[in-house]
Amino acid sequence: MLSVDPYQQKQQQLQKLRQDADTAAVNKQIEQAKAKAKKLYEEIVTVKQKIQDSTLQSNSVNVSTIPQNSCKLKLYNTLTGHLNKVAKICWNTESSRILSASQDGFMIIWDAVTGFKKQAIQLDNPWVLTCSLSPNEKMVASAGLDNACTIFKIKADTSNNPVQQTNKREGVLTNSFPMQAGFYQSVQSIFKGHTAYISDCEFIGNNSIVTASGDMTCSLWDVTKGSKSRDFIDHVGDVLCLAIFPKDILLDNLFISGSSDGYVKVWDLRQATPTQSFSISNSDVNCAKIFPDGNAFAIGSDDGLVRLFDLRSDCGLANYSLQLALINSQTALEGLPQLHLPTRELSDVAANKTVTKASGTTDKASALATSTSNTNTSTNISNNTNTNNNNNNNNNNQQAQNCENESLRGGIFSKSTNSDRASINSRASVLENQGVFSLDFGKSGRFLYACYSEYGCVVWDTLKNDVIGTLGNDHLNKISNVSVSPDGIGLATGSWDATIKVWSV
């Protein structure tokens, strides 16, 4: 039996006592640092509360009130051609065209005035979540669940390369929309670097694009070099939205990001850390939009609130709660027009009647736009509609009637599978979430358009914190995106019913 050296045993005991003492000292320092940080945080909150001596609503008491239901935009056009949910829409700088991305695997560039399809861009991945159009309209970007951002060149540089129609790329599906002569699409760059889905992307100038991802980061990419310029790391949750500042604000160097961690951060492209950080709530931040003058921004979150923040005072200006507004005005929920959501059992005939009643005379314009905008495109959609048959021979006559009704609706379900039809008509995914999904300001900033699951697009008076009315209730499903044209004359709403509606003053 080996004997234990008393001296060695004593040394081990002394070493353990020293380690315990060091651990206790470190824990004490940590507790002191926490107490000091808490005290500093309380001081910051106290200073901010001194600055927040008033609200936007209290300062606008003497401003005249806008009557309710006075904001009635006219339905100018209905753009039909997508075969699945519209994920995002955006205008060009001249307010003449609209870019839309859908989960049918296509991006389409529309003429906002005539409703004609100007170009269709087929995507390698149909699970697209976002799109963006460069200021010079020479490139478009798409991103989604494939963790990559793809840049397409859609217009030739005639000063260096002649305009010509390119051949189809290898590996691309053959049922694409034929392009007009003189137009072509080619992949400029494919940016791979994110380890999760890309939720949003925005062009910053013509040579750079910023992306937001579920891997909790944002990235800046150089389009000309085809490489990443910088990562922006500070969020601790999925980054769900981006918003860029107006073109003439600080030389295109700022953007904001919203995350599922409940924070909104303001970034400068020249710095690796955020310049400002705003704690919103414990819910996801779904959308963000910069105020027209660039000094404030609004965010929409899963808790159903729209919050307006001022960058100069570093604080919130107003909270817009739909439920609270209805309660304060003693208006029942039924007093606000609700979105006409279809059920799974809704027949095609009933759906066709609903569209006819809702859109009125726009059906003729939509049919004209669909039939004359792009002959090859319309022929392709029509062929897909006519070939949409079922193996049940007992219902051939009824299916023929359904196909006819669907063609009048723009062929929404003509190419969709049964799962796509159920996805578009489903109510469950809409009603489970009462949050805000999309935001945009009017030209002056007085109007704020917010998209809710049940009530469509609600129009807010930003100064009075009042609900003026609703917009887009002609859609047959959730309105996923709202976008105001740069000139302020038009407004577009994209929906899960696979249509885009253009509204005009």
PLY file of the C-alpha trace (Angstrom):
ply
format ascii 1.0
element vertex 505
property float x
property float y
property float z
element edge 504
property int vertex1
property int vertex2
end_header
0.00 0.00 0.00
1.50 3.32 -1.08
1.77 6.04 1.52
0.66 9.60 0.75
3.29 12.26 1.11
2.00 14.75 3.74
3.87 17.63 2.08
2.37 16.91 -1.34
-1.08 16.57 0.19
-0.69 19.92 1.90
0.40 21.56 -1.35
-2.68 20.21 -3.14
-4.92 21.62 -0.40
-3.26 25.02 -0.66
-3.63 25.01 -4.43
-7.33 24.19 -4.13
-7.82 27.01 -1.63
-6.13 29.44 -4.00
-8.37 28.31 -6.86
-11.49 28.71 -4.74
-10.32 32.16 -3.68
-9.64 33.16 -7.30
-13.06 31.86 -8.37
-14.77 33.78 -5.58
-12.86 36.95 -6.53
-13.84 36.57 -10.20
-17.50 35.98 -9.29
-17.41 39.05 -7.08
-15.99 41.13 -9.92
-18.69 39.83 -12.26
-21.43 40.76 -9.82
-19.93 44.22 -9.36
-19.74 44.68 -13.15
-23.37 43.60 -13.53
-24.47 46.06 -10.84
-22.47 48.85 -12.48
-23.91 48.03 -15.93
-27.43 47.99 -14.50
-26.88 51.36 -12.88
-25.53 52.84 -16.12
-28.47 51.39 -18.06
-30.92 53.00 -15.61
-29.13 56.32 -16.03
-29.41 56.04 -19.82
-33.12 55.24 -19.53
-33.58 58.25 -17.24
-31.81 60.56 -19.71
-33.91 59.21 -22.59
-37.12 59.70 -20.61
-36.18 63.36 -20.11
-35.89 63.71 -23.87
-39.19 61.92 -24.46
-41.27 64.72 -22.99
-43.98 64.50 -25.66
-45.40 62.29 -28.37
-46.14 62.82 -32.03
-49.87 62.72 -31.34
-49.70 65.39 -28.61
-47.67 67.71 -30.83
-50.19 67.44 -33.67
-53.25 68.54 -31.71
-53.71 71.64 -33.84
-53.38 69.71 -37.11
-56.66 69.10 -38.89
-58.02 65.56 -38.77
-58.42 63.46 -41.90
-61.98 62.05 -42.05
-62.34 58.28 -41.89
-62.83 56.40 -45.15
-61.59 59.46 -47.05
-58.49 57.65 -48.32
-60.18 55.76 -51.13
-57.72 54.81 -53.81
-59.16 53.56 -57.08
-58.35 50.08 -58.31
-56.43 50.88 -61.47
-55.25 47.45 -62.63
-55.05 43.81 -61.60
-51.89 42.00 -62.65
-52.48 38.28 -63.16
-49.93 35.78 -64.36
-48.24 34.30 -61.32
-49.26 30.79 -60.36
-48.52 30.90 -56.64
-48.10 33.27 -53.71
-46.53 36.65 -54.43
-43.61 37.01 -52.04
-42.53 40.60 -52.73
-43.08 43.52 -55.08
-41.04 46.66 -55.71
-41.24 49.67 -58.01
-38.59 51.09 -60.28
-37.28 54.61 -59.71
-39.48 56.06 -62.46
-42.71 54.57 -61.00
-43.51 52.95 -64.34
-42.70 49.29 -63.72
-43.14 46.73 -60.97
-40.93 43.76 -60.19
-42.64 40.83 -58.49
-41.32 37.52 -57.18
-43.56 34.51 -56.65
-43.20 31.01 -55.33
-44.11 29.68 -58.76
-40.42 30.10 -59.60
-40.65 33.31 -61.65
-39.94 36.99 -61.33
-41.99 39.20 -63.66
-41.42 42.81 -64.64
-44.77 44.53 -65.27
-45.75 47.75 -66.95
-47.69 49.42 -64.13
-49.78 51.53 -66.52
-50.85 48.98 -69.12
-50.50 45.86 -67.01
-48.42 44.18 -69.71
-45.68 41.72 -68.82
-42.39 43.20 -70.00
-40.13 40.32 -69.01
-40.24 37.01 -67.14
-37.21 35.67 -65.30
-37.13 32.00 -64.44
-35.51 31.07 -61.14
-33.55 27.95 -60.38
-35.18 27.82 -56.94
-38.96 28.36 -56.64
-38.79 29.01 -52.90
-38.06 32.69 -53.32
-38.67 35.05 -50.40
-37.52 38.40 -51.71
-36.43 40.36 -54.77
-34.88 43.71 -55.59
-34.42 45.93 -58.64
-31.28 48.00 -59.20
-31.72 51.77 -59.62
-30.56 51.66 -63.25
-32.91 48.70 -63.93
-30.11 46.64 -65.45
-30.11 43.98 -62.73
-32.58 42.18 -60.53
-31.89 40.02 -57.50
-33.72 37.12 -55.94
-33.08 35.15 -52.76
-34.83 32.64 -50.58
-34.56 29.23 -48.98
-31.56 28.15 -51.09
-29.27 30.36 -48.91
-28.04 32.20 -52.00
-28.66 35.58 -53.62
-28.74 35.44 -57.42
-28.12 38.56 -59.51
-29.64 38.54 -63.00
-28.58 40.93 -65.73
-31.73 41.81 -67.62
-30.73 44.65 -69.90
-27.68 44.81 -72.14
-24.98 47.42 -71.88
-25.31 48.70 -75.45
-22.17 50.80 -75.20
-19.97 47.71 -74.88
-22.07 44.72 -75.94
-24.75 44.61 -78.64
-28.28 43.77 -77.56
-29.11 40.22 -78.52
-31.20 37.37 -77.30
-29.13 34.77 -75.48
-29.63 31.05 -75.52
-31.17 29.16 -72.64
-28.85 28.20 -69.85
-28.21 24.54 -69.20
-30.11 22.95 -66.36
-33.01 25.42 -66.49
-36.55 24.15 -66.92
-37.86 24.39 -70.46
-41.33 25.72 -69.62
-40.07 29.28 -69.18
-41.75 32.43 -70.38
-40.32 33.28 -73.81
-38.65 36.69 -73.79
-39.18 39.49 -76.24
-36.54 40.16 -78.88
-33.91 42.59 -77.68
-34.15 41.45 -74.06
-32.12 38.80 -72.36
-31.38 37.50 -68.92
-28.10 36.09 -67.69
-26.77 35.28 -64.26
-24.40 38.05 -63.24
-23.41 36.59 -59.86
-24.53 33.99 -57.34
-23.59 35.02 -53.81
-23.17 32.02 -51.53
-21.96 32.59 -47.99
-24.99 32.58 -45.74
-25.61 29.39 -43.78
-29.38 29.88 -43.59
-32.22 31.28 -45.67
-32.03 34.83 -47.02
-35.08 36.76 -45.85
-34.50 40.08 -47.61
-32.17 41.83 -50.04
-31.84 45.42 -51.22
-29.66 47.10 -53.83
-27.55 49.94 -52.46
-26.62 51.77 -55.61
-25.98 49.89 -58.83
-22.89 47.99 -57.73
-23.71 46.74 -54.23
-26.43 44.71 -52.57
-27.06 43.93 -48.91
-28.71 40.71 -47.73
-30.33 39.60 -44.47
-30.28 35.98 -43.39
-31.58 33.54 -40.85
-27.97 32.93 -39.77
-28.28 36.16 -37.71
-26.07 38.20 -40.03
-26.29 40.77 -42.81
-23.80 40.88 -45.66
-22.70 43.47 -48.20
-21.80 42.14 -51.64
-19.91 43.78 -54.49
-21.78 42.99 -57.70
-18.96 44.01 -60.03
-16.37 41.89 -58.23
-18.78 39.07 -57.42
-17.56 38.77 -53.85
-18.51 39.66 -50.28
-17.39 43.02 -48.97
-18.36 42.82 -45.31
-20.47 41.02 -42.71
-22.62 42.81 -40.17
-22.83 40.71 -37.01
-24.66 41.83 -33.90
-28.12 40.24 -33.91
-28.81 37.14 -31.81
-31.80 36.00 -33.85
-32.86 35.55 -37.46
-32.63 38.80 -39.42
-36.07 39.09 -41.02
-36.12 42.44 -42.82
-34.03 45.23 -44.29
-34.71 48.81 -45.25
-32.43 51.21 -47.10
-32.44 54.97 -46.72
-33.56 57.33 -49.49
-31.09 57.89 -52.29
-30.09 61.40 -51.22
-29.57 60.57 -47.53
-25.93 60.25 -46.45
-24.70 58.94 -49.80
-26.34 55.53 -49.57
-24.27 54.50 -46.57
-27.02 53.53 -44.11
-29.51 50.70 -43.77
-31.52 49.17 -40.94
-32.23 45.55 -40.05
-34.94 43.92 -37.96
-34.59 40.57 -36.26
-36.48 37.92 -34.33
-34.46 38.95 -31.27
-36.75 41.99 -30.98
-34.10 44.54 -31.98
-33.75 46.97 -34.86
-30.24 48.13 -35.67
-28.98 50.98 -37.81
-25.83 50.15 -39.77
-23.23 52.25 -41.54
-21.52 50.46 -44.41
-18.20 51.90 -43.29
-18.42 50.35 -39.80
-18.58 46.77 -38.60
-20.77 47.58 -35.59
-24.24 49.19 -35.56
-24.44 52.93 -35.06
-27.79 52.71 -33.22
-29.80 49.92 -31.64
-33.48 49.97 -30.66
-35.13 47.41 -28.40
-38.60 46.81 -29.81
-40.31 43.93 -28.02
-40.03 40.22 -27.35
-41.69 39.41 -30.68
-40.30 39.12 -34.19
-39.71 42.28 -36.22
-41.25 41.40 -39.59
-40.91 44.57 -41.64
-39.30 48.00 -41.61
-39.63 51.16 -43.68
-37.72 54.44 -43.70
-39.67 57.70 -43.39
-39.50 59.76 -46.62
-37.16 62.38 -45.13
-34.79 59.74 -43.74
-34.98 60.92 -40.13
-37.32 58.23 -38.82
-38.43 54.67 -39.53
-41.40 52.43 -38.79
-41.35 48.74 -37.93
-44.07 46.10 -37.76
-43.87 43.11 -35.44
-45.69 39.92 -34.54
-47.42 41.57 -31.57
-49.58 43.54 -34.00
-48.02 46.94 -33.26
-46.48 49.43 -35.64
-43.81 51.58 -33.98
-42.36 54.84 -35.25
-38.82 55.78 -34.14
-36.83 58.96 -34.58
-33.12 58.67 -35.32
-32.18 62.14 -34.10
-33.74 61.85 -30.64
-32.95 58.11 -30.45
-36.40 57.25 -29.14
-39.89 56.19 -30.15
-42.43 58.69 -31.44
-45.66 56.71 -31.65
-47.20 53.24 -31.39
-50.03 52.26 -33.74
-52.26 49.51 -32.36
-55.19 48.40 -34.50
-57.03 46.71 -31.64
-56.58 49.72 -29.35
-57.75 52.10 -32.06
-60.92 50.09 -32.54
-61.60 49.98 -28.81
-60.98 53.70 -28.28
-63.25 54.63 -31.16
-65.95 52.31 -29.77
-66.08 50.53 -33.09
-66.78 46.83 -33.25
-64.35 44.61 -35.07
-66.96 44.10 -37.74
-66.93 47.84 -38.42
-63.63 47.54 -40.22
-63.94 45.73 -43.55
-62.24 42.37 -43.32
-60.29 40.58 -45.96
-62.43 38.09 -47.87
-60.46 34.94 -47.16
-61.59 31.80 -48.98
-62.03 28.43 -47.36
-60.59 25.17 -48.60
-64.05 24.10 -49.79
-64.62 27.24 -51.86
-65.60 26.22 -55.38
-64.06 27.77 -58.42
-67.41 29.08 -59.59
-67.99 30.90 -56.33
-64.47 32.25 -56.42
-65.03 33.55 -59.93
-68.20 35.35 -58.85
-66.37 36.90 -55.93
-63.63 38.22 -58.18
-66.17 39.58 -60.66
-68.07 41.36 -57.92
-64.96 42.71 -56.24
-62.97 43.92 -59.19
-65.85 45.18 -61.34
-64.73 46.56 -64.66
-61.09 45.69 -64.05
-61.63 42.11 -65.24
-61.79 43.32 -68.83
-58.60 45.31 -68.41
-56.89 42.37 -66.73
-57.94 40.01 -69.49
-56.74 42.48 -72.09
-53.41 42.89 -70.29
-52.96 39.16 -69.99
-53.82 38.45 -73.61
-51.95 41.25 -75.34
-48.93 41.95 -73.12
-46.82 39.03 -74.18
-48.30 36.70 -76.76
-45.91 33.88 -76.05
-46.45 34.18 -72.31
-50.22 34.21 -72.61
-50.13 31.24 -74.96
-47.98 29.32 -72.51
-50.36 30.02 -69.63
-53.39 29.18 -71.75
-51.86 25.88 -72.81
-51.11 25.01 -69.22
-54.70 25.88 -68.32
-56.15 23.71 -71.05
-53.95 20.74 -70.12
-54.88 20.81 -66.45
-56.92 17.58 -66.42
-57.88 15.12 -63.69
-58.11 11.35 -63.78
-61.71 11.41 -62.54
-63.72 10.83 -65.73
-67.06 11.43 -63.98
-66.29 15.14 -63.47
-64.98 16.11 -66.89
-67.77 18.58 -67.61
-67.45 20.20 -64.21
-63.69 20.47 -64.60
-64.06 22.12 -67.99
-66.27 24.75 -66.37
-63.73 25.18 -63.57
-60.90 25.63 -66.05
-62.92 28.27 -67.86
-63.54 30.12 -64.62
-59.88 29.88 -63.71
-58.81 31.32 -67.05
-61.06 34.31 -66.37
-59.24 34.78 -63.08
-55.92 34.99 -64.89
-55.01 31.34 -64.68
-54.06 31.46 -61.00
-54.48 27.76 -60.39
-54.15 26.54 -63.96
-50.64 25.17 -63.44
-50.78 24.60 -59.71
-50.91 21.22 -58.10
-53.47 20.26 -55.47
-51.00 21.16 -52.73
-50.45 24.61 -54.29
-54.21 25.16 -54.48
-54.62 24.22 -50.81
-51.70 26.46 -49.88
-53.17 29.47 -51.65
-56.68 28.91 -50.28
-55.60 28.01 -46.75
-56.85 30.19 -43.90
-54.92 28.50 -41.11
-51.52 30.02 -41.90
-53.08 33.50 -42.03
-55.26 33.55 -38.94
-52.68 32.07 -36.60
-50.60 35.26 -36.80
-52.14 38.65 -36.14
-48.92 40.57 -36.72
-47.91 43.20 -39.26
-46.35 41.80 -42.44
-45.54 44.84 -44.59
-45.27 48.62 -44.25
-44.88 51.65 -46.47
-45.30 55.41 -46.22
-47.10 57.73 -48.57
-45.19 60.40 -50.46
-45.50 62.97 -47.65
-45.33 60.49 -44.78
-48.79 61.42 -43.51
-50.23 58.08 -44.59
-48.86 54.82 -43.27
-49.97 51.59 -44.95
-49.78 48.45 -42.80
-50.73 44.91 -43.87
-52.56 42.69 -41.37
-53.68 39.10 -41.80
-57.43 39.65 -41.36
-57.99 43.28 -42.32
-55.86 43.60 -45.41
-54.00 46.88 -45.78
-54.96 49.39 -43.08
-54.29 53.10 -43.70
-53.02 55.06 -40.67
-52.77 58.78 -40.08
-49.24 59.01 -38.68
-49.87 62.32 -36.91
-53.25 61.62 -35.32
-52.72 57.89 -34.74
-56.11 57.19 -36.31
-57.28 54.51 -38.72
-58.45 56.25 -41.88
-59.61 53.21 -43.81
-58.62 49.96 -45.45
-57.26 49.01 -48.84
-56.96 45.86 -50.85
-60.00 44.01 -49.53
-60.64 42.79 -53.09
-57.82 40.28 -52.61
-58.89 36.73 -51.88
-56.13 35.96 -49.39
-53.49 37.53 -47.19
-51.83 40.68 -48.53
-48.15 39.87 -48.21
-46.66 43.12 -49.44
-47.57 46.77 -50.00
-45.41 49.23 -51.91
-45.95 52.91 -52.77
-44.50 54.24 -56.01
-41.63 56.73 -55.67
-43.75 59.51 -57.18
-46.54 58.82 -54.66
-49.25 58.49 -57.32
-49.59 54.70 -57.34
-49.67 51.90 -54.82
-49.35 48.16 -55.37
-50.43 45.26 -53.17
-49.23 41.70 -53.61
-51.20 38.80 -52.20
-51.15 35.09 -51.55
-53.97 34.82 -54.11
-51.22 35.15 -56.77
-52.38 38.56 -57.99
-51.02 42.11 -57.77
-53.38 45.05 -57.65
-52.33 48.56 -58.63
-54.16 51.44 -56.95
-54.17 55.05 -58.03
-55.18 58.38 -56.53
0 1
1 2
2 3
3 4
4 5
5 6
6 7
7 8
8 9
9 10
10 11
11 12
12 13
13 14
14 15
15 16
16 17
17 18
18 19
19 20
20 21
21 22
22 23
23 24
24 25
25 26
26 27
27 28
28 29
29 30
30 31
31 32
32 33
33 34
34 35
35 36
36 37
37 38
38 39
39 40
40 41
41 42
42 43
43 44
44 45
45 46
46 47
47 48
48 49
49 50
50 51
51 52
52 53
53 54
54 55
55 56
56 57
57 58
58 59
59 60
60 61
61 62
62 63
63 64
64 65
65 66
66 67
67 68
68 69
69 70
70 71
71 72
72 73
73 74
74 75
75 76
76 77
77 78
78 79
79 80
80 81
81 82
82 83
83 84
84 85
85 86
86 87
87 88
88 89
89 90
90 91
91 92
92 93
93 94
94 95
95 96
96 97
97 98
98 99
99 100
100 101
101 102
102 103
103 104
104 105
105 106
106 107
107 108
108 109
109 110
110 111
111 112
112 113
113 114
114 115
115 116
116 117
117 118
118 119
119 120
120 121
121 122
122 123
123 124
124 125
125 126
126 127
127 128
128 129
129 130
130 131
131 132
132 133
133 134
134 135
135 136
136 137
137 138
138 139
139 140
140 141
141 142
142 143
143 144
144 145
145 146
146 147
147 148
148 149
149 150
150 151
151 152
152 153
153 154
154 155
155 156
156 157
157 158
158 159
159 160
160 161
161 162
162 163
163 164
164 165
165 166
166 167
167 168
168 169
169 170
170 171
171 172
172 173
173 174
174 175
175 176
176 177
177 178
178 179
179 180
180 181
181 182
182 183
183 184
184 185
185 186
186 187
187 188
188 189
189 190
190 191
191 192
192 193
193 194
194 195
195 196
196 197
197 198
198 199
199 200
200 201
201 202
202 203
203 204
204 205
205 206
206 207
207 208
208 209
209 210
210 211
211 212
212 213
213 214
214 215
215 216
216 217
217 218
218 219
219 220
220 221
221 222
222 223
223 224
224 225
225 226
226 227
227 228
228 229
229 230
230 231
231 232
232 233
233 234
234 235
235 236
236 237
237 238
238 239
239 240
240 241
241 242
242 243
243 244
244 245
245 246
246 247
247 248
248 249
249 250
250 251
251 252
252 253
253 254
254 255
255 256
256 257
257 258
258 259
259 260
260 261
261 262
262 263
263 264
264 265
265 266
266 267
267 268
268 269
269 270
270 271
271 272
272 273
273 274
274 275
275 276
276 277
277 278
278 279
279 280
280 281
281 282
282 283
283 284
284 285
285 286
286 287
287 288
288 289
289 290
290 291
291 292
292 293
293 294
294 295
295 296
296 297
297 298
298 299
299 300
300 301
301 302
302 303
303 304
304 305
305 306
306 307
307 308
308 309
309 310
310 311
311 312
312 313
313 314
314 315
315 316
316 317
317 318
318 319
319 320
320 321
321 322
322 323
323 324
324 325
325 326
326 327
327 328
328 329
329 330
330 331
331 332
332 333
333 334
334 335
335 336
336 337
337 338
338 339
339 340
340 341
341 342
342 343
343 344
344 345
345 346
346 347
347 348
348 349
349 350
350 351
351 352
352 353
353 354
354 355
355 356
356 357
357 358
358 359
359 360
360 361
361 362
362 363
363 364
364 365
365 366
366 367
367 368
368 369
369 370
370 371
371 372
372 373
373 374
374 375
375 376
376 377
377 378
378 379
379 380
380 381
381 382
382 383
383 384
384 385
385 386
386 387
387 388
388 389
389 390
390 391
391 392
392 393
393 394
394 395
395 396
396 397
397 398
398 399
399 400
400 401
401 402
402 403
403 404
404 405
405 406
406 407
407 408
408 409
409 410
410 411
411 412
412 413
413 414
414 415
415 416
416 417
417 418
418 419
419 420
420 421
421 422
422 423
423 424
424 425
425 426
426 427
427 428
428 429
429 430
430 431
431 432
432 433
433 434
434 435
435 436
436 437
437 438
438 439
439 440
440 441
441 442
442 443
443 444
444 445
445 446
446 447
447 448
448 449
449 450
450 451
451 452
452 453
453 454
454 455
455 456
456 457
457 458
458 459
459 460
460 461
461 462
462 463
463 464
464 465
465 466
466 467
467 468
468 469
469 470
470 471
471 472
472 473
473 474
474 475
475 476
476 477
477 478
478 479
479 480
480 481
481 482
482 483
483 484
484 485
485 486
486 487
487 488
488 489
489 490
490 491
491 492
492 493
493 494
494 495
495 496
496 497
497 498
498 499
499 500
500 501
501 502
502 503
503 504
